[in-house]
Amino acid sequence: MLRDLSRRLSLAVEPLVVLFVLPVVIGIVAEALFRDTTRASCVATFASPLVIYFCLTYRDPEGSWNWLATLLVSPLAIALALAAVMVCFGRTHVRRHPHRNGA
């Protein structure tokens, strides 16, 4: 019974990991690798739908999910990956305002 419950829980959590956590990780890794917002955002934009497509085809070998499912969820994945890139860029490149002396 406990084994069945853990299996159902893992099946319920898997889409959340693929659709939410994985694009955020892709964005963080892209920013860490490139340290340039333009390149990191381009890599995150193209890598997120590709990784989701490969995850869907790997987890569903019967083919009930296809490229159309990836196309439908890719805007969410791209937005999360780009948001992760922008948050990481903002945290690593803190802009300091110059202090004005006596103005």
C-alpha atoms as a printed R data frame, in Angstrom:
    type eleno elety resid chain resno      x      y       z
1   ATOM     1    CA   MET     A     1  0.000  0.000   0.000
2   ATOM     2    CA   LEU     A     2  2.806  2.405   0.848
3   ATOM     3    CA   ARG     A     3  4.597  1.457  -2.349
4   ATOM     4    CA   ASP     A     4  1.456  2.181  -4.386
5   ATOM     5    CA   LEU     A     5  1.046  5.555  -2.694
6   ATOM     6    CA   SER     A     6  4.640  6.549  -3.398
7   ATOM     7    CA   ARG     A     7  4.279  5.503  -7.042
8   ATOM     8    CA   ARG     A     8  1.116  7.595  -7.443
9   ATOM     9    CA   LEU     A     9  2.802 10.538  -5.767
10  ATOM    10    CA   SER     A    10  5.831 10.301  -8.041
11  ATOM    11    CA   LEU     A    11  3.568 10.150 -11.105
12  ATOM    12    CA   ALA     A    12  1.711 13.233  -9.886
13  ATOM    13    CA   VAL     A    13  4.899 15.211  -9.214
14  ATOM    14    CA   GLU     A    14  6.649 14.318 -12.474
15  ATOM    15    CA   PRO     A    15  4.751 16.815 -14.701
16  ATOM    16    CA   LEU     A    16  5.504 19.584 -12.211
17  ATOM    17    CA   VAL     A    17  9.188 18.770 -12.377
18  ATOM    18    CA   VAL     A    18  9.233 18.661 -16.178
19  ATOM    19    CA   LEU     A    19  7.143 21.789 -16.716
20  ATOM    20    CA   PHE     A    20  8.321 24.029 -13.872
21  ATOM    21    CA   VAL     A    21 11.565 22.897 -12.276
22  ATOM    22    CA   LEU     A    22 13.417 21.779 -15.406
23  ATOM    23    CA   PRO     A    23 13.041 25.098 -17.322
24  ATOM    24    CA   VAL     A    24 14.185 27.030 -14.249
25  ATOM    25    CA   VAL     A    25 17.239 24.790 -13.967
26  ATOM    26    CA   ILE     A    26 17.942 25.285 -17.681
27  ATOM    27    CA   GLY     A    27 17.816 29.058 -17.219
28  ATOM    28    CA   ILE     A    28 20.123 28.964 -14.202
29  ATOM    29    CA   VAL     A    29 22.619 26.705 -15.967
30  ATOM    30    CA   ALA     A    30 22.563 28.850 -19.116
31  ATOM    31    CA   GLU     A    31 23.300 32.001 -17.106
32  ATOM    32    CA   ALA     A    32 26.056 30.241 -15.151
33  ATOM    33    CA   LEU     A    33 27.698 28.920 -18.319
34  ATOM    34    CA   PHE     A    34 27.575 32.018 -20.494
35  ATOM    35    CA   ARG     A    35 27.528 34.936 -18.002
36  ATOM    36    CA   ASP     A    36 25.952 36.963 -20.791
37  ATOM    37    CA   THR     A    37 22.249 37.681 -20.749
38  ATOM    38    CA   THR     A    38 21.810 37.639 -24.514
39  ATOM    39    CA   ARG     A    39 23.498 34.303 -25.087
40  ATOM    40    CA   ALA     A    40 22.009 32.721 -21.976
41  ATOM    41    CA   SER     A    41 18.487 33.792 -22.917
42  ATOM    42    CA   CYS     A    42 18.906 32.444 -26.459
43  ATOM    43    CA   VAL     A    43 20.161 29.107 -25.162
44  ATOM    44    CA   ALA     A    44 17.374 28.925 -22.580
45  ATOM    45    CA   THR     A    45 14.753 29.807 -25.206
46  ATOM    46    CA   PHE     A    46 15.805 27.005 -27.531
47  ATOM    47    CA   ALA     A    47 16.822 24.415 -24.941
48  ATOM    48    CA   SER     A    48 13.645 24.456 -22.845
49  ATOM    49    CA   PRO     A    49 11.217 23.183 -25.525
50  ATOM    50    CA   LEU     A    50 13.778 20.655 -26.758
51  ATOM    51    CA   VAL     A    51 14.319 19.214 -23.299
52  ATOM    52    CA   ILE     A    52 10.580 19.069 -22.678
53  ATOM    53    CA   TYR     A    53 10.089 17.287 -26.006
54  ATOM    54    CA   PHE     A    54 12.735 14.712 -25.141
55  ATOM    55    CA   CYS     A    55 11.257 14.234 -21.664
56  ATOM    56    CA   LEU     A    56  7.797 13.684 -23.140
57  ATOM    57    CA   THR     A    57  9.030 11.208 -25.723
58  ATOM    58    CA   TYR     A    58 11.141  9.383 -23.117
59  ATOM    59    CA   ARG     A    59  8.352  9.148 -20.545
60  ATOM    60    CA   ASP     A    60  5.712  8.218 -23.141
61  ATOM    61    CA   PRO     A    61  7.197  5.696 -25.580
62  ATOM    62    CA   GLU     A    62  3.722  4.706 -26.856
63  ATOM    63    CA   GLY     A    63  3.425  8.087 -28.540
64  ATOM    64    CA   SER     A    64  0.199  9.414 -27.045
65  ATOM    65    CA   TRP     A    65  2.038 12.724 -26.477
66  ATOM    66    CA   ASN     A    66  3.615 14.234 -29.548
67  ATOM    67    CA   TRP     A    67  5.312 17.415 -30.704
68  ATOM    68    CA   LEU     A    68  1.998 19.282 -30.493
69  ATOM    69    CA   ALA     A    69  1.927 18.801 -26.733
70  ATOM    70    CA   THR     A    70  5.409 20.286 -26.561
71  ATOM    71    CA   LEU     A    71  4.305 23.202 -28.709
72  ATOM    72    CA   LEU     A    72  1.370 23.890 -26.393
73  ATOM    73    CA   VAL     A    73  3.413 23.939 -23.168
74  ATOM    74    CA   SER     A    74  6.584 25.519 -24.576
75  ATOM    75    CA   PRO     A    75  5.569 29.168 -23.901
76  ATOM    76    CA   LEU     A    76  5.357 28.386 -20.195
77  ATOM    77    CA   ALA     A    77  8.722 26.628 -20.226
78  ATOM    78    CA   ILE     A    78 10.356 29.449 -22.187
79  ATOM    79    CA   ALA     A    79  8.943 32.072 -19.836
80  ATOM    80    CA   LEU     A    80 10.201 30.232 -16.764
81  ATOM    81    CA   ALA     A    81 13.644 29.708 -18.280
82  ATOM    82    CA   LEU     A    82 13.945 33.374 -19.277
83  ATOM    83    CA   ALA     A    83 12.745 34.504 -15.864
84  ATOM    84    CA   ALA     A    84 15.423 32.344 -14.259
85  ATOM    85    CA   VAL     A    85 18.070 33.892 -16.530
86  ATOM    86    CA   MET     A    86 16.935 37.409 -15.636
87  ATOM    87    CA   VAL     A    87 16.812 36.691 -11.901
88  ATOM    88    CA   CYS     A    88 20.271 35.132 -11.975
89  ATOM    89    CA   PHE     A    89 21.616 38.048 -14.003
90  ATOM    90    CA   GLY     A    90 20.152 40.546 -11.558
91  ATOM    91    CA   ARG     A    91 21.676 38.720  -8.594
92  ATOM    92    CA   THR     A    92 25.160 38.398 -10.075
93  ATOM    93    CA   HIS     A    93 25.402 41.886 -11.547
94  ATOM    94    CA   VAL     A    94 24.303 44.286  -8.855
95  ATOM    95    CA   ARG     A    95 24.448 47.827 -10.152
96  ATOM    96    CA   ARG     A    96 25.640 50.371  -7.655
97  ATOM    97    CA   HIS     A    97 24.709 53.990  -7.993
98  ATOM    98    CA   PRO     A    98 27.531 56.471  -7.558
99  ATOM    99    CA   HIS     A    99 27.370 58.487  -4.368
100 ATOM   100    CA   ARG     A   100 26.953 62.210  -4.764
101 ATOM   101    CA   ASN     A   101 29.131 64.224  -2.443
102 ATOM   102    CA   GLY     A   102 27.429 67.332  -1.112
103 ATOM   103    CA   ALA     A   103 25.062 67.965  -3.998
